[in-house]
């Protein structure tokens, strides 16, 4: 599953964003439990990428929409 960038996350609908967030968090939990149980992970850097992507999605989800008055 490719990692999402800010532009891609902003293009998603709120429902899609929530679904993607859930999928990424599930994958992150699976990888963390594998590491903690002493198993080997193919790509250890994937955990870091997942954490960053989850943070991006949460940040963008919590942003306030910019109104016309605020732009001027």
Order of alpha helices (4+ residues) and beta strands (2+ residues): alpha-alpha-alpha-alpha
